[in-house]
Amino acid sequence: MTARVLIVDDSAIIRKSFSRQLSAHPQIEVVGTAPDPYVARDMILKLKPNVLTLDLEMPRMDGLTFLGKLMKHHPLPVVVVSSLSAKGSATALRAMELGAVEVLCKPKAAYSAAEMSQDLVRVVLGASRARVFARTPPPRSQARLRETTGKLLVFGASTGGTVAMERVLHGMPANLPGTLVTQHMPPGFTSQYAARLNKLFAFEVKEAAHGDAVVDGRVLIAPGMKHMRLVRDGARYVVDVRPGPRVNFHVPSVDITFDSVAKCAGANAVAAILTGMGDDGARGMVSLRKAGARTFAQDAASCTVYGMPKAAMARGGVQEQVSLDIIAARMIAAAKGHRLAS
């Protein structure tokens, strides 16, 4: 029996690589590739594959959500191949619970591409002979994908924040995690500020527009008189940017951004509240910390106005208060999962 495989992955490189590896075997035919679940759905009906390889971190709909829908309405043998699906991980177990025949982890340093190729061929051949049945996702597995490999940084600032933020960015690497900045500034100034910063650094700095993706190497600055929220697009992050009422006397509001990051990113976020007057962001820092994010505040000695960091400290939202000069290094270390000395 020939394994007719549809490869579902948002990475063009992965789709090409998997196609080449699988097509080299005489008993495997790659009938197509799809960049997201919506395209995959149409291709399944048209091409009638008998095996699917499925990534989990994809736009428009994450892989776990798609797997649950597929196994309920159009069951197929599915091999999950993701950076999140290490053996024994909660995500791998959830994929199996939803009906995946097997899970493989994408190559890392200790797992070579050659070994991956051998495993992929073996597992796909085995999956093509598997019998699968329609199933309704267990209630606890109906939630969307929570874990993701993508980390992000988020900042809030006001008085003195334009200079402080520039100093922080000077300490960031060119491939910094996707970064959100909510700075109290009037309309027009944020676009000029972003354009000036964009000329200074190797990474991109831009005034955020509705629907912008939050990706490595990009800093998005909330526009004046518009709130910036983080939302999910499948397994990816984008920003929702639109006018709204004043919150804590401000549009944009740091609390609005922080609360949305807590809700959507949780422990994948690293946050810092910088110099500024008032208490905007204090409540949001508490939400971030409760959601598992790593939280920092600029210390009094390096602040122009020690108002917003002080308020966040008083409410218990800050894990560590540090000098402006080392915030960048501490946040990057936290994003990489490094243990931080006190």
Residue frames as qw, qx, qy, qz and C-alpha x, y, z in Angstrom:
[[0.000, 0.887, 0.461, 0.000, 0.00, 0.00, 0.00],
 [0.414, 0.390, -0.018, 0.822, 1.39, 3.39, -0.99],
 [0.254, -0.622, -0.438, 0.598, 1.38, 6.11, 1.64],
 [0.215, 0.669, 0.337, 0.627, -0.24, 9.19, 0.11],
 [0.452, -0.444, -0.385, 0.671, 1.02, 12.06, 2.26],
 [0.072, 0.870, 0.194, 0.447, -0.12, 15.63, 2.69],
 [0.541, -0.098, -0.351, 0.758, 2.44, 17.81, 4.49],
 [0.169, -0.889, -0.312, -0.289, 0.97, 20.63, 6.59],
 [0.604, -0.412, -0.137, 0.668, 3.52, 23.17, 7.84],
 [0.144, 0.963, 0.153, -0.166, 3.77, 26.95, 7.59],
 [0.301, -0.690, 0.482, 0.448, 7.50, 26.80, 6.82],
 [0.727, 0.612, -0.192, -0.244, 8.27, 26.56, 3.09],
 [0.153, 0.606, -0.777, 0.073, 11.71, 25.15, 3.97],
 [0.460, -0.132, 0.818, -0.319, 10.18, 22.36, 6.06],
 [0.783, 0.415, 0.262, -0.382, 7.61, 21.54, 3.37],
 [0.576, 0.676, -0.440, -0.137, 10.34, 21.26, 0.76],
 [0.031, -0.506, 0.840, -0.194, 12.62, 19.23, 3.03],
 [0.604, 0.015, 0.705, -0.372, 9.90, 16.77, 4.10],
 [0.775, 0.525, 0.024, -0.351, 8.73, 16.39, 0.50],
 [0.429, 0.644, -0.632, -0.043, 12.23, 15.49, -0.62],
 [0.207, -0.357, 0.864, -0.287, 12.84, 13.05, 2.24],
 [0.661, 0.159, 0.609, -0.408, 9.52, 11.25, 1.88],
 [0.718, 0.590, -0.096, -0.356, 9.41, 11.17, -1.93],
 [0.172, 0.603, -0.775, -0.077, 12.75, 9.36, -1.98],
 [0.406, -0.084, 0.883, -0.221, 11.03, 6.24, -0.60],
 [0.160, -0.018, -0.790, -0.591, 9.35, 4.04, -3.25],
 [0.199, -0.477, -0.856, 0.002, 6.28, 3.39, -1.08],
 [0.092, -0.657, -0.394, 0.636, 5.55, 7.04, -0.32],
 [0.263, 0.524, 0.442, 0.679, 3.89, 9.59, -2.56],
 [0.087, -0.405, -0.318, 0.853, 3.67, 13.22, -1.44],
 [0.236, 0.623, 0.690, 0.284, 0.35, 14.34, -2.91],
 [0.061, 0.825, 0.176, 0.534, 0.65, 17.95, -1.75],
 [0.419, -0.140, -0.457, 0.772, 1.74, 20.48, 0.83],
 [0.181, -0.826, -0.415, -0.336, -0.28, 23.09, 2.74],
 [0.277, 0.395, -0.354, 0.801, 0.87, 26.17, 4.69],
 [0.289, -0.150, 0.491, -0.808, -2.04, 26.22, 7.14],
 [0.303, 0.191, 0.900, -0.249, -5.07, 24.17, 8.23],
 [0.513, 0.579, 0.240, -0.587, -7.54, 26.03, 6.04],
 [0.432, 0.561, -0.574, -0.411, -5.61, 25.19, 2.88],
 [0.045, -0.204, 0.976, -0.062, -5.08, 21.66, 4.21],
 [0.508, 0.296, 0.637, -0.499, -8.82, 21.16, 4.68],
 [0.628, 0.604, -0.070, -0.485, -9.51, 21.85, 1.01],
 [0.312, 0.543, -0.756, -0.189, -6.59, 19.71, -0.15],
 [0.318, -0.091, 0.908, -0.255, -7.71, 16.75, 1.96],
 [0.641, 0.444, 0.447, -0.439, -11.08, 16.72, 0.20],
 [0.566, 0.707, -0.255, -0.340, -9.50, 17.13, -3.23],
 [0.331, 0.588, -0.738, -0.022, -6.38, 14.91, -2.98],
 [0.924, -0.252, -0.090, -0.273, -7.61, 12.25, -0.51],
 [0.240, 0.553, -0.745, 0.286, -4.32, 11.57, 1.30],
 [0.831, -0.336, -0.432, -0.102, -4.14, 8.62, 3.67],
 [0.658, -0.358, -0.302, 0.589, -1.53, 10.22, 5.97],
 [0.042, 0.946, 0.048, 0.318, -1.04, 13.78, 7.24],
 [0.583, -0.101, -0.346, 0.728, 2.11, 15.28, 8.75],
 [0.175, -0.873, -0.340, -0.302, 1.03, 18.21, 10.91],
 [0.313, 0.244, -0.369, 0.840, 2.90, 21.10, 12.50],
 [0.275, -0.640, -0.660, 0.281, 1.36, 22.74, 15.58],
 [0.155, -0.636, -0.104, 0.749, 2.52, 26.35, 15.39],
 [0.291, 0.320, 0.624, 0.650, 0.70, 27.72, 12.36],
 [0.151, 0.073, 0.038, -0.985, -1.22, 30.85, 11.37],
 [0.515, -0.135, -0.383, -0.755, -5.02, 31.12, 11.22],
 [0.878, -0.341, -0.034, -0.335, -5.57, 27.93, 13.27],
 [0.195, -0.612, 0.759, -0.104, -3.11, 26.05, 15.48],
 [0.408, 0.222, -0.857, -0.225, -2.40, 22.38, 14.88],
 [0.049, 0.101, 0.905, -0.410, -4.08, 21.01, 18.00],
 [0.470, 0.379, 0.298, -0.739, -7.34, 22.76, 17.18],
 [0.555, 0.408, -0.490, -0.534, -7.19, 21.47, 13.61],
 [0.211, 0.160, -0.963, 0.040, -6.36, 17.94, 14.79],
 [0.266, 0.209, 0.750, -0.568, -9.38, 17.91, 17.07],
 [0.568, 0.460, 0.049, -0.681, -11.70, 19.04, 14.26],
 [0.436, 0.408, -0.714, -0.365, -10.15, 16.64, 11.74],
 [0.099, 0.068, -0.981, 0.154, -10.50, 13.57, 13.95],
 [0.375, 0.315, 0.604, -0.629, -14.12, 14.43, 14.72],
 [0.584, 0.586, 0.118, -0.549, -15.29, 15.09, 11.16],
 [0.767, 0.574, -0.271, -0.098, -12.81, 13.47, 8.76],
 [0.700, -0.582, 0.405, 0.085, -10.49, 11.09, 10.64],
 [0.722, 0.599, -0.326, 0.118, -7.08, 10.41, 9.07],
 [0.838, -0.277, -0.126, 0.454, -3.80, 8.98, 10.37],
 [0.094, 0.956, -0.101, 0.258, -1.89, 12.07, 11.54],
 [0.769, -0.105, -0.219, 0.591, 1.80, 12.34, 12.41],
 [0.152, -0.987, -0.054, 0.009, 2.47, 15.48, 14.43],
 [0.734, 0.130, -0.057, 0.664, 5.90, 16.98, 13.70],
 [0.111, -0.934, -0.099, -0.325, 6.62, 20.04, 15.81],
 [0.307, 0.478, -0.522, 0.637, 9.25, 21.76, 17.93],
 [0.476, -0.424, 0.326, -0.698, 6.76, 21.42, 20.80],
 [0.921, -0.089, -0.121, -0.361, 6.17, 17.68, 20.56],
 [0.158, 0.491, -0.823, 0.238, 9.11, 16.24, 22.46],
 [0.609, -0.197, -0.765, -0.072, 8.35, 12.78, 23.83],
 [0.439, -0.394, -0.670, 0.451, 6.50, 13.00, 27.13],
 [0.011, 0.022, -0.103, 0.994, 5.70, 16.71, 26.83],
 [0.334, 0.421, 0.601, -0.592, 2.21, 17.88, 27.71],
 [0.459, 0.529, -0.215, -0.681, 1.70, 18.98, 24.11],
 [0.270, 0.252, -0.884, -0.285, 2.74, 15.59, 22.72],
 [0.085, 0.197, 0.929, -0.303, 0.40, 13.80, 25.12],
 [0.395, 0.503, 0.322, -0.698, -2.44, 16.12, 24.19],
 [0.413, 0.441, -0.529, -0.596, -1.85, 15.46, 20.48],
 [0.167, 0.055, -0.982, -0.064, -1.99, 11.71, 21.10],
 [0.210, 0.339, 0.737, -0.546, -5.15, 12.16, 23.15],
 [0.439, 0.528, 0.015, -0.727, -6.73, 14.01, 20.25],
 [0.886, 0.343, 0.271, -0.157, -5.95, 11.14, 17.90],
 [0.289, 0.771, -0.548, -0.150, -2.43, 11.58, 16.48],
 [0.972, 0.082, -0.218, 0.022, -0.88, 8.24, 15.51],
 [0.779, -0.137, -0.130, 0.598, 2.63, 9.42, 16.42],
 [0.043, -0.997, 0.021, 0.055, 4.52, 12.56, 17.39],
 [0.775, 0.148, -0.022, 0.614, 8.00, 13.60, 16.28],
 [0.253, -0.861, -0.044, 0.440, 10.07, 16.53, 17.42],
 [0.551, 0.820, -0.085, 0.132, 11.70, 18.73, 14.77],
 [0.801, 0.164, -0.266, 0.510, 15.50, 18.48, 14.67],
 [0.324, -0.935, 0.140, -0.040, 17.53, 20.09, 17.43],
 [0.080, 0.770, -0.632, 0.029, 21.24, 19.99, 18.18],
 [0.391, -0.311, 0.853, -0.149, 21.05, 16.50, 19.65],
 [0.663, 0.357, 0.644, -0.136, 18.73, 15.15, 16.99],
 [0.182, -0.329, 0.533, 0.758, 20.26, 15.31, 13.51],
 [0.561, 0.399, -0.150, -0.709, 18.43, 15.88, 10.27],
 [0.388, 0.248, -0.853, -0.246, 19.50, 12.42, 9.09],
 [0.009, 0.134, 0.919, -0.370, 17.91, 10.75, 12.11],
 [0.402, 0.381, 0.309, -0.773, 14.81, 12.86, 11.59],
 [0.502, 0.354, -0.510, -0.602, 14.56, 11.72, 7.97],
 [0.276, 0.069, -0.959, -0.013, 14.77, 8.05, 8.96],
 [0.121, 0.267, 0.766, -0.571, 12.16, 8.46, 11.69],
 [0.429, 0.385, 0.029, -0.817, 9.84, 10.44, 9.45],
 [0.488, 0.235, -0.699, -0.467, 9.84, 7.80, 6.72],
 [0.205, -0.043, -0.959, 0.193, 9.37, 4.97, 9.22],
 [0.181, 0.318, 0.622, -0.692, 6.53, 6.68, 11.07],
 [0.472, 0.353, -0.174, -0.789, 4.70, 7.79, 7.91],
 [0.437, 0.134, -0.833, -0.313, 4.79, 4.25, 6.52],
 [0.120, -0.182, -0.902, 0.373, 3.44, 2.89, 9.79],
 [0.274, 0.339, 0.349, -0.830, 0.75, 5.56, 9.97],
 [0.442, 0.226, -0.486, -0.719, -0.48, 4.71, 6.46],
 [0.457, -0.082, -0.875, -0.134, -1.48, 1.28, 7.77],
 [0.025, 0.100, 0.695, -0.712, -3.11, 2.56, 10.95],
 [0.189, -0.579, -0.719, -0.334, -6.87, 2.38, 11.51],
 [0.036, -0.046, -0.357, 0.932, -8.36, 5.55, 12.94],
 [0.103, -0.610, -0.778, -0.110, -11.90, 6.34, 13.99],
 [0.103, -0.683, -0.133, -0.711, -13.91, 9.49, 14.48],
 [0.504, -0.398, -0.595, 0.483, -13.65, 10.84, 17.98],
 [0.139, -0.919, -0.179, -0.322, -14.84, 13.87, 19.91],
 [0.352, 0.481, -0.486, 0.640, -12.02, 15.76, 21.63],
 [0.496, -0.453, -0.636, 0.381, -11.96, 15.23, 25.41],
 [0.127, -0.945, -0.289, -0.087, -13.27, 18.37, 27.18],
 [0.488, -0.757, 0.138, 0.411, -9.91, 19.32, 28.67],
 [0.536, -0.116, 0.508, 0.664, -8.30, 19.19, 25.24],
 [0.345, 0.763, 0.510, 0.195, -10.72, 21.47, 23.46],
 [0.151, -0.908, 0.056, 0.387, -8.72, 24.55, 24.37],
 [0.620, 0.758, -0.179, 0.092, -6.41, 25.92, 21.72],
 [0.788, 0.162, -0.283, 0.522, -2.65, 25.47, 21.74],
 [0.396, -0.916, -0.049, 0.049, -1.26, 27.23, 24.82],
 [0.646, -0.478, 0.336, 0.491, 2.42, 26.39, 24.52],
 [0.608, 0.788, 0.022, 0.093, 4.53, 28.01, 21.84],
 [0.772, -0.037, -0.016, 0.634, 8.22, 28.36, 21.03],
 [0.239, 0.652, 0.121, 0.709, 7.75, 32.09, 20.40],
 [0.403, -0.518, -0.425, 0.624, 8.79, 34.45, 23.20],
 [0.176, 0.764, 0.246, 0.570, 8.04, 38.15, 23.31],
 [0.345, -0.175, -0.368, 0.845, 9.12, 41.26, 25.20],
 [0.081, -0.796, -0.473, -0.368, 6.73, 44.01, 26.29],
 [0.352, -0.060, -0.294, 0.886, 7.46, 47.47, 27.72],
 [0.102, -0.870, -0.456, -0.161, 5.43, 50.25, 29.24],
 [0.463, -0.152, -0.142, 0.862, 6.72, 53.78, 29.80],
 [0.055, 0.924, 0.375, 0.052, 5.73, 57.43, 30.13],
 [0.027, -0.985, 0.167, -0.024, 7.68, 60.50, 31.27],
 [0.236, -0.710, 0.650, 0.133, 11.33, 60.01, 30.30],
 [0.838, 0.055, 0.539, -0.059, 10.44, 56.82, 28.50],
 [0.698, 0.713, -0.060, -0.033, 11.55, 57.79, 25.00],
 [0.148, 0.764, -0.609, 0.154, 15.17, 58.16, 26.12],
 [0.571, -0.355, 0.700, -0.242, 14.96, 55.16, 28.45],
 [0.884, 0.298, 0.327, -0.148, 13.53, 52.91, 25.73],
 [0.579, 0.753, -0.309, 0.038, 16.28, 53.91, 23.30],
 [0.120, -0.652, 0.718, -0.214, 18.92, 52.99, 25.89],
 [0.754, -0.087, 0.605, -0.239, 17.25, 49.62, 26.48],
 [0.842, 0.518, 0.105, -0.105, 17.13, 48.85, 22.76],
 [0.275, 0.792, -0.543, 0.052, 20.85, 49.59, 22.45],
 [0.337, -0.437, 0.809, -0.202, 21.38, 46.55, 24.66],
 [0.833, 0.208, 0.404, -0.316, 19.23, 44.21, 22.55],
 [0.441, -0.163, 0.747, 0.469, 20.52, 41.74, 19.91],
 [0.244, 0.205, -0.478, -0.819, 19.57, 42.08, 16.25],
 [0.443, -0.177, -0.804, -0.356, 17.32, 39.00, 16.52],
 [0.202, -0.072, 0.608, -0.764, 15.55, 40.14, 19.67],
 [0.125, 0.415, 0.899, -0.056, 12.20, 38.45, 20.40],
 [0.038, -0.632, -0.492, -0.597, 9.12, 40.19, 19.02],
 [0.280, -0.231, -0.452, 0.815, 8.72, 43.33, 21.13],
 [0.090, -0.786, -0.507, -0.343, 5.78, 45.58, 22.03],
 [0.300, -0.083, -0.301, 0.901, 6.25, 49.09, 23.40],
 [0.127, -0.819, -0.505, -0.243, 3.42, 51.18, 24.83],
 [0.382, -0.120, -0.184, 0.898, 4.72, 54.69, 25.48],
 [0.075, 0.821, 0.473, -0.311, 2.50, 57.62, 26.39],
 [0.234, -0.212, 0.340, 0.886, 2.91, 59.86, 23.32],
 [0.457, 0.564, 0.239, -0.645, 0.50, 61.97, 21.24],
 [0.777, 0.497, 0.381, 0.070, -0.53, 61.16, 17.66],
 [0.479, 0.856, -0.148, 0.131, 2.14, 61.81, 15.06],
 [0.188, -0.788, 0.571, -0.132, 5.03, 61.64, 17.51],
 [0.804, -0.206, 0.556, -0.045, 4.98, 57.85, 17.71],
 [0.830, 0.517, 0.165, 0.126, 5.52, 57.45, 13.96],
 [0.274, 0.871, -0.332, 0.235, 8.44, 59.90, 14.02],
 [0.498, -0.624, 0.573, -0.185, 9.90, 58.24, 17.09],
 [0.897, 0.041, 0.439, 0.015, 9.66, 54.78, 15.54],
 [0.697, 0.696, -0.013, 0.172, 11.21, 55.99, 12.27],
 [0.017, 0.857, -0.466, 0.217, 14.15, 57.52, 14.11],
 [0.655, -0.427, 0.611, -0.123, 14.77, 54.37, 16.15],
 [0.911, 0.324, 0.254, -0.007, 14.51, 52.24, 13.02],
 [0.519, 0.790, -0.264, 0.192, 17.57, 54.03, 11.62],
 [0.237, -0.755, 0.551, -0.263, 19.61, 53.28, 14.74],
 [0.622, -0.292, 0.703, -0.182, 19.28, 49.52, 15.04],
 [0.057, 0.211, -0.890, -0.400, 19.74, 46.33, 13.02],
 [0.127, 0.409, 0.898, -0.101, 16.24, 45.16, 13.96],
 [0.048, -0.503, -0.489, -0.711, 13.03, 46.74, 12.65],
 [0.030, -0.393, -0.561, 0.728, 11.24, 49.41, 14.69],
 [0.081, -0.326, -0.539, -0.773, 7.86, 50.60, 13.43],
 [0.430, -0.025, 0.311, -0.847, 4.67, 52.25, 14.60],
 [0.282, 0.141, 0.946, -0.075, 2.25, 49.38, 15.04],
 [0.463, 0.075, -0.344, -0.813, -0.55, 48.92, 12.51],
 [0.786, -0.034, 0.366, -0.498, -3.62, 46.75, 13.00],
 [0.963, 0.245, 0.027, -0.105, -2.76, 43.13, 12.17],
 [0.276, 0.738, -0.603, 0.123, 1.04, 43.50, 12.35],
 [0.919, -0.104, -0.369, 0.086, 2.75, 40.22, 13.24],
 [0.431, -0.808, 0.386, -0.109, 4.84, 40.04, 16.39],
 [0.945, 0.244, -0.119, 0.182, 8.01, 38.34, 15.15],
 [0.714, -0.427, 0.092, 0.548, 11.67, 38.12, 16.09],
 [0.454, 0.035, 0.280, 0.845, 13.68, 41.12, 14.98],
 [0.058, -0.584, -0.405, -0.701, 10.73, 43.55, 15.15],
 [0.128, -0.298, -0.548, 0.771, 9.72, 46.23, 17.67],
 [0.072, -0.620, -0.593, -0.510, 6.15, 47.58, 17.46],
 [0.107, -0.105, -0.385, 0.911, 5.33, 50.90, 19.11],
 [0.097, 0.658, 0.732, -0.149, 1.72, 51.68, 19.99],
 [0.187, 0.490, 0.293, 0.799, 0.42, 54.67, 17.98],
 [0.050, 0.070, 0.377, -0.922, -0.70, 57.81, 19.77],
 [0.544, 0.109, 0.147, -0.819, -4.46, 57.76, 20.56],
 [0.820, 0.087, -0.444, -0.352, -4.79, 54.04, 19.79],
 [0.702, -0.452, 0.514, -0.199, -4.68, 51.12, 22.20],
 [0.493, 0.446, -0.729, -0.162, -2.45, 48.18, 21.25],
 [0.810, -0.256, 0.411, -0.332, -3.52, 44.67, 22.26],
 [0.017, 0.348, -0.913, -0.212, -1.86, 41.33, 21.63],
 [0.836, 0.132, 0.200, -0.493, -4.12, 38.71, 20.03],
 [0.518, -0.192, 0.806, 0.212, -3.65, 35.23, 18.63],
 [0.656, 0.484, -0.283, -0.505, -3.82, 34.31, 14.96],
 [0.898, 0.123, -0.422, 0.014, -3.70, 30.53, 15.15],
 [0.820, -0.374, -0.187, 0.392, -0.49, 29.82, 17.05],
 [0.479, 0.257, -0.013, 0.839, 1.04, 33.21, 16.22],
 [0.173, -0.667, -0.392, 0.610, 0.82, 36.65, 17.75],
 [0.240, 0.514, 0.330, 0.754, -0.44, 39.78, 16.00],
 [0.085, -0.237, -0.412, 0.876, -1.55, 43.17, 17.33],
 [0.019, 0.754, 0.630, 0.188, -5.00, 44.67, 17.47],
 [0.262, -0.173, -0.094, 0.945, -4.58, 48.44, 17.13],
 [0.062, -0.642, -0.580, -0.499, -7.60, 50.72, 17.33],
 [0.116, -0.445, 0.203, -0.864, -8.94, 53.85, 19.08],
 [0.529, -0.463, -0.709, 0.043, -10.66, 53.50, 22.44],
 [0.363, -0.890, -0.116, -0.251, -11.56, 55.34, 25.62],
 [0.122, 0.682, -0.563, 0.450, -8.88, 56.62, 27.96],
 [0.870, -0.345, -0.345, 0.068, -7.66, 54.10, 30.52],
 [0.640, -0.480, -0.132, 0.585, -5.78, 55.55, 33.49],
 [0.061, 0.870, 0.009, -0.489, -6.08, 58.88, 31.59],
 [0.128, -0.546, 0.635, 0.532, -4.13, 57.50, 28.62],
 [0.850, 0.434, 0.294, -0.055, -4.55, 56.29, 25.04],
 [0.759, -0.017, -0.643, -0.097, -2.53, 54.17, 24.46],
 [0.632, -0.630, 0.279, -0.354, -2.68, 52.57, 27.89],
 [0.150, 0.467, -0.863, 0.119, 0.05, 50.32, 29.24],
 [0.516, -0.039, 0.725, -0.455, -2.54, 48.35, 31.24],
 [0.796, 0.424, 0.049, -0.429, -4.45, 47.53, 28.04],
 [0.563, 0.566, -0.598, -0.062, -1.31, 46.13, 26.40],
 [0.055, -0.385, 0.856, -0.339, -0.07, 44.30, 29.49],
 [0.661, 0.052, 0.543, -0.515, -3.45, 42.69, 30.20],
 [0.819, 0.457, -0.123, -0.325, -3.70, 41.41, 26.63],
 [0.401, 0.547, -0.729, 0.095, -0.18, 39.97, 26.75],
 [0.338, -0.252, 0.787, -0.451, -0.98, 38.22, 30.04],
 [0.778, 0.229, 0.339, -0.477, -4.06, 36.67, 28.47],
 [0.805, 0.539, -0.164, -0.184, -2.50, 35.60, 25.16],
 [0.546, 0.577, -0.565, 0.222, 1.16, 34.93, 25.93],
 [0.830, -0.548, -0.045, -0.090, 1.37, 34.28, 29.67],
 [0.734, -0.529, 0.301, 0.301, 4.65, 32.62, 30.57],
 [0.716, 0.360, 0.292, 0.522, 6.01, 33.26, 27.05],
 [0.130, 0.905, 0.075, 0.397, 6.26, 36.99, 27.88],
 [0.574, -0.246, -0.280, 0.729, 8.97, 39.01, 29.56],
 [0.006, -0.885, -0.340, -0.317, 7.79, 42.45, 30.68],
 [0.459, -0.149, -0.271, 0.833, 9.33, 45.66, 31.98],
 [0.047, -0.923, -0.368, -0.096, 7.80, 48.87, 33.26],
 [0.544, 0.193, -0.078, 0.813, 10.00, 51.92, 32.86],
 [0.148, -0.205, -0.268, 0.930, 10.07, 55.49, 34.05],
 [0.155, -0.462, -0.560, -0.669, 6.78, 57.38, 34.10],
 [0.228, -0.126, 0.389, -0.884, 4.27, 59.38, 36.10],
 [0.732, -0.080, -0.050, -0.675, 1.14, 57.75, 37.54],
 [0.553, -0.222, 0.777, -0.201, 0.17, 54.10, 37.87],
 [0.801, 0.429, -0.145, -0.392, -0.69, 52.99, 34.33],
 [0.609, 0.420, -0.673, 0.024, 0.65, 49.46, 33.89],
 [0.221, -0.383, 0.748, -0.494, 0.64, 48.52, 37.58],
 [0.795, 0.064, 0.381, -0.468, -2.50, 46.40, 37.31],
 [0.814, 0.486, -0.263, -0.178, -1.26, 44.84, 34.06],
 [0.235, 0.556, -0.761, 0.237, 2.04, 43.86, 35.67],
 [0.524, -0.183, 0.688, -0.468, 0.10, 41.95, 38.32],
 [0.867, 0.325, 0.122, -0.357, -1.83, 40.15, 35.57],
 [0.598, 0.606, -0.525, 0.000, 1.41, 39.30, 33.78],
 [0.054, -0.463, 0.814, -0.347, 3.06, 37.93, 36.89],
 [0.689, -0.004, 0.554, -0.467, 0.00, 35.82, 37.76],
 [0.847, 0.460, -0.044, -0.263, 0.04, 34.46, 34.19],
 [0.917, -0.139, 0.218, 0.303, 3.64, 33.27, 34.60],
 [0.507, 0.776, -0.067, 0.369, 5.48, 36.05, 32.79],
 [0.642, -0.209, -0.218, 0.705, 8.85, 37.29, 34.02],
 [0.002, 0.933, 0.278, 0.229, 8.45, 40.89, 35.22],
 [0.571, -0.060, -0.152, 0.805, 10.98, 43.70, 35.71],
 [0.034, -0.965, -0.259, -0.010, 10.85, 47.35, 36.76],
 [0.447, 0.580, -0.201, 0.650, 13.32, 50.17, 36.31],
 [0.538, -0.426, -0.499, 0.529, 14.83, 51.19, 39.64],
 [0.110, -0.938, -0.276, 0.177, 14.32, 54.58, 41.26],
 [0.438, -0.599, 0.259, 0.618, 17.93, 55.70, 40.81],
 [0.301, -0.045, 0.630, 0.714, 17.76, 55.44, 36.99],
 [0.158, 0.690, 0.695, 0.126, 14.19, 56.73, 36.52],
 [0.067, 0.361, 0.111, 0.923, 13.29, 60.22, 35.39],
 [0.542, -0.329, 0.152, -0.758, 10.03, 59.82, 37.33],
 [0.141, 0.069, -0.972, 0.173, 9.72, 56.88, 39.70],
 [0.554, 0.013, 0.226, -0.801, 5.94, 56.64, 39.49],
 [0.844, 0.160, -0.296, -0.418, 4.82, 53.75, 37.29],
 [0.584, 0.224, -0.753, 0.206, 7.55, 51.33, 38.49],
 [0.092, -0.190, 0.659, -0.722, 6.83, 52.27, 42.10],
 [0.691, 0.005, 0.135, -0.710, 3.10, 51.62, 41.67],
 [0.822, 0.194, -0.492, -0.210, 3.78, 48.25, 40.02],
 [0.350, 0.251, -0.779, 0.455, 6.15, 47.31, 42.86],
 [0.328, -0.154, 0.497, -0.789, 3.57, 48.31, 45.48],
 [0.808, 0.072, -0.007, -0.584, 0.93, 46.05, 43.91],
 [0.692, -0.278, 0.667, -0.011, 3.25, 43.06, 43.78],
 [0.811, 0.559, 0.101, -0.141, 3.53, 42.80, 39.99],
 [0.372, 0.792, -0.478, 0.079, 7.32, 43.10, 39.83],
 [0.964, -0.167, -0.127, 0.162, 9.70, 40.21, 40.39],
 [0.700, -0.188, 0.026, 0.689, 12.91, 42.17, 40.00],
 [0.088, 0.989, 0.076, -0.096, 13.81, 45.87, 40.08],
 [0.764, -0.075, 0.223, 0.601, 17.00, 46.70, 38.16],
 [0.112, -0.619, 0.173, 0.757, 18.96, 49.60, 36.72],
 [0.619, 0.687, 0.034, -0.380, 18.07, 50.76, 33.23],
 [0.185, 0.694, -0.653, -0.241, 21.52, 49.74, 31.96],
 [0.097, -0.224, 0.970, 0.012, 20.98, 46.05, 32.62],
 [0.667, 0.256, 0.395, -0.578, 17.27, 45.62, 31.84],
 [0.672, 0.501, -0.387, -0.385, 17.98, 44.46, 28.27],
 [0.283, 0.385, -0.875, 0.086, 20.43, 41.77, 29.33],
 [0.318, -0.026, 0.798, -0.511, 18.15, 40.52, 32.09],
 [0.699, 0.351, 0.203, -0.589, 15.15, 40.33, 29.81],
 [0.617, 0.483, -0.561, -0.268, 16.99, 38.51, 27.03],
 [0.076, 0.275, -0.924, 0.255, 18.34, 36.00, 29.56],
 [0.489, 0.132, 0.634, -0.584, 14.83, 35.46, 30.90],
 [0.716, 0.441, -0.112, -0.529, 13.43, 34.99, 27.39],
 [0.522, 0.432, -0.731, -0.082, 16.06, 32.32, 26.73],
 [0.881, -0.349, -0.267, -0.174, 15.12, 30.56, 29.96],
 [0.526, 0.328, -0.554, 0.556, 18.45, 31.21, 31.65],
 [0.572, -0.623, -0.470, 0.252, 18.56, 31.16, 35.43],
 [0.132, 0.797, -0.067, 0.585, 19.00, 34.68, 36.77],
 [0.502, -0.122, -0.552, 0.655, 21.17, 35.51, 39.75],
 [0.226, -0.877, -0.424, 0.024, 19.55, 37.79, 42.28]]
